Amino acid sequence: MNNQEIVQKLWNLCNVLRDDGITYQQYVTELTYLLFLKMMKEQETEGVIPEDYRWDALLDKEGVQLKTFYQRLLLDLGSSANEQLRLIYSDATTSIAEPKNLEKIIKSIDALDWYNAKEEGLGNLYEGLLEKNASEKKSGAGQYFTPRVLIDVMVQLIDPKVGERCNDPACGTYGFMISADQYLKNKTDDYYDLAPQQTEFQMKEAFTGMELVKDTHRLALMNALLHNMEGRLEQGDSLSGNGKWMKNFDVILTNPPFGTKRGGERVSRDDLTFETSNKQLNFLQLIYNALKDDGNARAAVVLPDNVLFESGIGSQIRRDLMNKCNLHTILRLPTGIFYAQGVKTNVLFFTREKTDQDNTKDVWVYDLRTNMSSFGKRNQLTMAHFENFMKAYVAEDRSKVEDERWNKFTREDIAKKDDSLDIGLIADESLSSYENLPDPIESAEEAIGKLRQAMGLLGEVVDELRAVEDDEVVKQ
């Protein structure tokens, strides 16, 4: 049994809890509490867990006794002296009302093929579960999950290096940092090629993040744990004073949340130059200011279209970005790849330079949106869809790339349009079918003429009918 099959079996267990009114998101959180105990046993790292609260202790109990024991377990582990346990089980409560359902889930988890799961990687198993949750529209979890293929593309092009400090200020379930970690592990034989101090840095300092939503942060912690990543991963609002520790990074990879601050209030960070209630514009400021100003620090950020064209403060922030950084590439993403259907998004790639003025000379834009098939659950985005863009991105001479989707815009051209970055979309072929239609004004006038002619004919018919009626009256 491979991990994909195990994920499906775990997901199917959610059906057991339908009568308890448990949502998909609650189910994944509940699974996290149980899987942590089971995976600690499988990894032979149960030493951090009090002996009375280990996996086998759960298996030994049934019915109401099990339910009572499980509730006490969650409460006690949430107040444990062990930081790892305390973070995973902080404020943990169970949503499972029926003891028999809890018992069934525990026994079903225990019966899975854990030998093969360990062979493929428990971290991969858990990520598969998170991806399954994100793909279910009813779960509402898509907002915390960026498509894996897009994450991997962004990581490959940003190309993190051993020894660099990487960050995601809106980390969701930690997908970007886990992909960056795996990218470097693949290059260094799981860090075995590195010196001991380098390996320790990669495991404990290289990757950091922050997540606002408490339950999502819990999932991120579990994800990091199963991938042997121990970097700083905090729960809180990056746009508040709590996020001011995030600075001087070599790499930032992120997909900040869409929308505005609740109630339209301003952020509480006092180190952002421009005040706005637009979350994405605030995150954009946070990101380029959090990069080292050494000419090498770089970022790839997913942002919605409004960031590209919003006037006023939006224009000022884009101008500040292009002054402090070399905004060298924009990828216009297809629609339908995120949880909110119809939301149009982009990836901005930029490098923080050593000075704060005139660092963007040209912006190259790749249009992966126009004339693309509609993406969704049935037609998913794959690495093949990004091949031409990736070739253009890494080309030694970008001007020699022959691809109609790939176009250059000078800083001067952009400045003429209020520093709008809503650029680079090619002509939509779907409009060509309308090219030969008659002029709409002429068509309207012709239609009115025909309508009048028809009304005239109808009037003649009515007159004839009245004449016939008159003849009949005369005859009577």
Beta strands, then each sheet from edge to edge (+ up, - down):
strand 1: 166-168
strand 2: 207-211
strand 3: 233-235
strand 4: 251-254
strand 5: 298-304
strand 6: 325-332
strand 7: 345-352
strand 8: 362-367
strand 9: 406-410
sheet 1: 3+ 2+ 1+ 4+ 5+ 7- 6+ 8+ 9-
end
